[in-house]
């Protein structure tokens, strides 16, 4: 069982308390963490959840950057 899987299991009770739509978002956050597990394995933090949370934030920021870039292109096209 991977470190992320172990930590996810520790959040099961919290997840069950969420609304079903929020559970889907919660699950997606841990999927994001899985995308960036390599860097998190070299870092030995005080709290084991820290690299997982950073991985989630990293993936979200990448998606935000992509959306901003797409929006800029759309705005440019509309202004032309």
C-alpha distances in whole Angstrom, upper triangle without the diagonal:
4,7,8,6,7,10,11,10,13,15,15,19,20,19,21,24,24,27,25,27,25,22,22,22,20,17,19,18,15,15,17,15,13,16,17,13,15,18,16,14,18,19,18,19,21,18,15,15,18,17,15,18,20,18,19,23,23,22,25,27,27,28,31,32,32,34,36,37,38,40,42,43,44,46,47,48,50,52,53
4,5,5,6,9,10,11,13,15,16,19,20,19,21,24,24,26,25,26,24,21,21,21,18,16,17,16,12,13,15,12,10,13,13,10,12,14,12,10,14,15,15,16,18,16,12,13,15,13,12,15,17,15,16,20,20,19,22,24,24,25,28,29,29,31,33,34,35,37,39,40,41,43,45,45,47,49,50
4,5,5,6,9,10,11,13,15,18,18,18,20,23,23,25,25,25,23,20,21,20,17,16,17,15,11,13,14,11,10,13,13,9,11,13,10,9,12,13,12,13,15,12,8,9,12,10,9,13,14,13,14,18,18,18,20,23,23,24,26,28,29,30,32,34,35,36,38,39,41,42,44,45,47,48,50
4,5,5,6,9,10,11,13,16,16,15,18,20,20,22,21,22,19,17,17,16,13,12,13,11,8,10,11,8,7,11,11,8,12,13,10,10,14,14,14,14,16,13,9,8,11,10,7,10,12,11,11,15,16,15,17,20,20,21,23,25,26,27,29,31,31,33,35,36,37,39,41,42,43,45,47
4,5,5,6,9,10,11,14,15,14,16,19,19,21,20,21,19,16,16,17,14,11,13,13,9,10,13,10,9,13,14,11,14,16,14,14,17,17,17,17,19,16,12,11,14,13,11,13,16,14,14,18,19,18,20,23,23,23,26,28,28,29,32,33,33,35,37,38,39,41,43,44,45,47,49
4,5,5,7,9,10,13,14,14,16,19,19,22,22,23,20,18,19,19,15,14,16,15,11,14,16,13,12,16,16,13,16,18,14,14,17,17,16,16,17,14,10,10,14,14,11,14,17,16,16,19,21,20,22,25,25,26,28,30,31,32,34,36,36,38,40,41,42,44,46,47,48,50,52
4,5,5,7,9,12,12,12,15,17,17,20,20,21,18,16,17,17,13,12,15,13,10,13,14,11,12,15,15,13,16,17,13,14,17,16,15,14,15,11,8,7,11,11,9,11,14,14,14,17,18,18,19,22,23,24,26,28,29,30,32,33,34,36,38,39,40,42,44,45,46,48,50
4,5,5,7,10,10,9,12,14,14,17,17,18,15,12,14,14,10,9,12,10,7,10,12,11,11,15,15,14,17,18,15,16,19,19,18,17,18,14,12,10,13,13,10,11,15,14,13,16,18,17,18,21,22,22,24,27,27,28,30,32,32,34,36,38,38,40,42,43,44,46,48
4,5,5,8,10,10,11,14,15,18,17,19,17,14,15,16,13,11,15,14,11,14,16,14,14,18,19,17,20,21,18,18,22,21,20,20,20,16,14,12,16,16,13,15,18,18,17,20,22,21,22,25,26,26,28,30,31,31,34,36,36,37,40,41,41,43,45,46,47,49,51
4,6,8,9,10,12,13,15,18,18,20,17,15,17,17,13,13,16,15,12,16,17,15,16,20,20,18,21,22,18,19,22,21,19,18,17,14,12,11,14,16,13,14,18,18,17,20,22,22,22,25,27,27,28,31,32,32,34,36,37,38,40,42,42,44,46,47,48,50,52
4,6,5,6,9,10,11,14,15,16,14,11,14,14,10,11,14,12,11,14,16,14,16,19,19,18,22,22,19,20,23,22,21,19,19,15,13,11,14,16,13,13,17,17,15,18,20,20,20,23,25,24,26,29,29,29,32,34,34,35,38,39,40,41,43,45,45,47,49
4,5,5,6,9,10,13,13,15,13,10,13,14,11,11,14,14,12,15,17,16,17,20,21,20,24,25,22,23,26,25,24,22,22,18,17,15,18,19,16,16,20,19,18,20,23,22,22,25,27,26,27,30,31,31,33,36,36,36,39,41,41,42,45,46,46,48,50
4,5,5,6,9,12,13,16,14,11,15,15,12,13,17,16,15,18,20,19,20,24,24,23,27,28,24,25,29,27,26,24,23,20,19,16,20,21,18,18,22,22,20,22,25,24,24,27,29,28,29,32,33,33,35,38,38,38,41,43,42,44,46,47,47,50,52
4,5,5,7,10,12,14,11,9,13,13,10,12,15,14,14,17,18,18,19,22,23,22,26,26,23,25,28,26,25,23,22,18,18,15,18,20,17,16,20,20,17,19,23,22,21,24,26,25,26,29,30,30,32,35,35,35,38,40,39,40,43,44,44,46,49
4,5,5,8,9,11,8,6,9,10,7,9,12,12,11,14,16,16,17,20,22,21,25,25,23,24,28,26,26,24,24,20,19,16,18,20,16,16,19,19,16,19,21,20,19,23,25,23,24,28,28,28,30,33,32,33,36,37,37,38,41,42,42,44,47
4,5,8,8,11,10,7,11,13,10,11,15,15,15,17,20,20,21,24,25,25,28,29,26,28,31,30,29,27,27,23,22,19,22,23,20,19,23,23,20,22,25,24,23,26,28,26,27,31,31,30,33,35,35,35,38,40,39,41,44,44,44,47,49
4,7,9,11,10,9,12,13,11,13,16,16,17,19,21,21,23,25,27,26,30,31,28,29,32,31,30,28,27,23,23,20,22,24,21,20,23,24,21,22,26,25,23,27,29,27,28,31,32,31,33,36,35,35,38,40,39,40,44,44,44,46,49
4,6,8,6,6,9,10,9,11,14,14,15,17,19,19,21,23,25,25,29,29,27,29,32,30,30,28,27,24,23,20,22,23,20,18,22,22,18,20,23,22,20,24,26,24,24,28,28,27,29,32,32,31,35,36,36,37,40,41,40,43,45
4,5,5,6,9,10,10,12,14,15,17,18,20,21,23,25,26,27,31,31,29,31,34,33,33,31,31,27,26,23,25,26,22,21,24,24,20,22,25,23,21,24,26,24,24,28,28,26,29,32,31,30,34,35,34,35,39,39,39,41,44
4,5,5,6,9,10,11,13,14,16,17,19,20,21,23,25,26,30,31,29,31,34,33,33,31,32,28,27,23,25,26,22,21,24,23,20,22,24,22,20,24,25,23,24,27,27,25,28,31,30,30,33,34,33,35,38,38,38,40,43
4,5,5,7,9,10,11,13,15,16,17,19,21,22,24,25,29,29,28,30,33,32,33,31,32,28,27,23,25,25,21,20,23,22,18,20,22,20,18,21,22,20,20,24,24,22,25,27,26,26,29,31,29,31,34,34,34,37,39
4,5,5,6,9,10,11,13,14,15,17,19,20,22,23,27,27,25,28,30,29,30,28,28,24,23,20,21,22,19,17,20,19,15,17,20,18,16,19,21,19,19,23,23,21,24,27,26,26,29,31,30,31,34,35,35,37,40
4,5,5,6,9,10,11,12,14,16,17,19,21,21,25,26,24,26,29,28,28,27,27,23,22,19,20,21,17,16,19,18,15,17,20,18,17,20,22,20,21,24,24,23,26,28,28,28,31,33,32,34,37,37,37,40,42
4,5,5,6,9,10,11,12,15,15,17,19,20,24,25,23,25,29,28,29,27,28,25,23,20,21,21,17,17,19,18,14,17,19,16,15,19,19,17,19,22,21,20,24,26,25,25,29,30,29,31,34,34,34,37,39
4,5,5,6,9,10,10,13,14,15,17,19,22,23,21,24,27,26,27,25,26,23,21,18,19,19,15,14,16,15,11,13,16,13,12,15,16,14,15,19,19,18,21,23,22,23,26,27,27,29,31,32,32,35,37
4,5,5,7,9,10,11,13,15,16,17,21,21,19,22,25,23,24,22,23,20,18,14,16,16,13,12,15,14,10,13,15,14,12,16,18,16,17,21,21,20,23,25,25,26,29,30,30,32,34,35,35,38,40
4,5,5,6,9,10,11,13,15,16,19,20,18,20,24,23,24,23,24,21,18,15,17,17,13,13,15,14,11,14,16,14,13,17,18,16,18,21,21,21,24,26,26,27,30,31,31,33,35,36,36,39,41
4,5,5,6,9,10,11,13,15,18,19,18,20,23,23,24,23,25,21,19,16,17,16,13,12,14,12,9,12,13,10,10,14,14,13,15,18,17,17,20,22,22,23,26,27,27,29,31,32,33,35,37
4,5,5,6,9,10,11,13,16,17,15,18,20,20,21,20,21,18,16,13,13,13,9,9,11,9,6,8,10,9,8,12,13,12,14,17,17,18,20,22,22,23,26,27,28,29,32,33,33,35,38
4,5,5,6,9,10,10,14,15,13,15,18,18,19,18,20,16,14,11,13,12,8,9,11,9,7,10,12,10,11,15,15,15,17,20,20,21,23,25,25,27,29,30,31,33,35,36,37,39,41
4,5,5,7,9,10,14,15,14,16,19,19,21,20,23,20,17,14,15,14,10,11,13,10,8,12,12,10,11,14,14,13,16,19,18,19,22,23,23,25,28,28,29,31,33,34,35,37,39
4,5,5,7,9,12,13,12,15,18,17,20,19,21,19,16,14,14,12,9,9,10,7,5,8,8,6,8,11,11,10,13,15,15,16,19,20,21,23,25,26,27,29,30,31,33,35,36
4,5,5,6,10,10,9,12,14,14,16,15,18,15,13,10,11,8,5,7,8,5,5,8,9,8,10,12,13,13,16,17,18,20,22,23,24,26,28,29,30,32,33,35,36,38,39
4,5,5,9,11,10,11,14,15,17,17,20,17,14,13,13,11,8,11,11,8,8,12,11,10,13,15,14,15,18,20,19,21,24,24,25,27,29,30,31,33,35,36,37,39,41
4,6,8,10,10,12,15,16,18,19,22,20,17,15,15,12,10,12,11,8,9,11,10,8,11,13,12,13,16,17,16,19,21,21,22,25,26,27,28,31,32,33,35,36,38
4,6,6,7,9,11,12,15,16,19,17,15,13,13,9,8,10,9,5,8,10,8,8,11,13,12,14,16,17,17,20,22,22,23,26,27,28,30,31,33,34,36,37,39
4,6,5,6,9,10,13,14,17,15,12,12,12,8,8,11,10,7,10,13,11,11,15,16,15,17,20,21,21,23,25,26,27,29,31,32,33,35,36,38,39,41,42
4,5,5,7,10,12,14,18,17,14,14,14,10,11,14,12,10,13,15,13,13,17,18,17,19,22,22,22,25,27,27,28,31,32,32,35,36,37,38,41,42,43
4,5,6,7,11,12,16,15,13,13,12,8,10,12,10,8,12,13,11,13,16,16,16,18,21,20,21,24,25,26,28,30,30,32,34,35,36,38,40,41,42
4,6,5,8,9,13,12,9,10,9,5,7,10,8,7,11,13,11,13,16,17,17,19,21,22,23,25,26,27,29,31,32,33,35,37,38,39,41,42,44
4,6,7,10,13,13,10,11,11,8,10,13,12,11,14,16,15,16,19,20,20,23,25,25,26,29,30,30,32,34,35,37,39,40,41,43,45,46,47
4,7,10,13,14,12,14,12,9,12,15,13,13,16,18,16,18,21,21,21,24,26,26,27,30,31,31,33,35,36,37,39,41,41,43,45,46,48
4,6,10,11,9,11,9,7,11,13,11,12,15,16,15,18,20,20,21,24,25,25,27,29,30,31,33,35,35,37,39,40,41,43,45,46,47
4,7,8,8,10,9,9,12,14,13,14,17,18,18,20,22,23,24,26,28,28,30,32,33,34,36,38,38,40,42,43,44,46,48,49,50
4,5,6,8,7,7,11,12,11,13,16,16,17,19,21,21,23,25,26,27,29,31,32,33,35,36,37,39,41,42,43,45,47,48,49
4,6,9,8,10,13,13,14,16,18,18,19,22,23,24,26,28,28,29,32,33,34,35,38,39,40,42,43,44,46,48,49,50,52
4,5,6,8,10,10,12,14,15,16,18,20,21,22,24,26,26,28,30,31,32,34,36,37,38,40,42,42,44,46,47,48,50
4,6,7,8,9,11,12,14,15,17,18,20,21,23,24,26,27,29,30,32,33,35,36,37,39,41,42,44,45,47,48,50
4,6,5,6,9,10,11,12,14,16,17,18,20,21,23,24,26,27,29,30,32,33,35,37,38,39,41,42,43,45,47
4,5,5,6,9,10,11,12,14,15,16,18,20,21,22,24,26,27,28,30,31,33,35,36,37,39,41,42,43,45
4,5,5,6,9,10,10,12,14,15,16,18,20,21,22,24,25,27,29,30,31,33,35,36,37,39,40,42,43
4,5,5,6,9,10,11,12,14,15,17,18,20,21,23,24,26,27,29,30,32,33,35,36,38,39,41,43
4,5,5,6,9,10,11,12,14,16,16,18,20,21,22,24,26,27,28,30,32,33,34,36,37,39,41
4,5,5,6,9,10,10,12,14,15,16,18,20,21,22,24,25,27,29,30,31,33,35,36,37,39
4,5,5,6,9,10,11,13,14,15,17,19,20,21,23,24,26,27,29,30,32,33,35,36,38
4,5,5,6,9,10,11,12,14,16,17,18,20,21,23,24,26,27,29,30,32,33,35,37
4,5,5,6,9,10,10,12,14,15,16,18,20,21,22,24,26,26,28,30,31,32,34
4,5,5,6,9,10,10,12,14,15,17,18,20,21,23,24,26,27,29,30,31,33
4,5,5,6,9,10,11,12,14,15,17,18,20,21,23,24,26,27,29,30,32
4,5,5,6,9,10,11,12,14,15,16,18,20,21,22,24,26,27,28,30
4,5,5,6,8,10,10,12,14,15,16,18,20,21,22,24,25,27,29
4,5,5,6,9,10,11,12,14,15,17,19,20,21,23,25,26,27
4,5,5,6,9,10,11,12,14,15,17,18,20,21,23,24,26
4,5,5,6,9,10,10,12,14,15,16,18,20,21,22,24
4,5,5,6,9,10,11,12,14,15,16,18,20,21,23
4,5,5,6,9,10,11,12,14,15,17,19,20,21
4,5,5,6,9,10,10,12,14,15,16,18,20
4,5,5,6,9,10,10,12,14,15,16,18
4,5,5,6,9,10,11,12,14,15,17
4,5,5,6,9,10,11,12,14,16
4,5,5,6,8,10,10,12,14
4,5,5,6,9,10,10,12
4,5,5,6,9,10,11
4,5,5,6,9,10
4,5,5,6,9
4,5,5,6
4,5,5
4,6
4
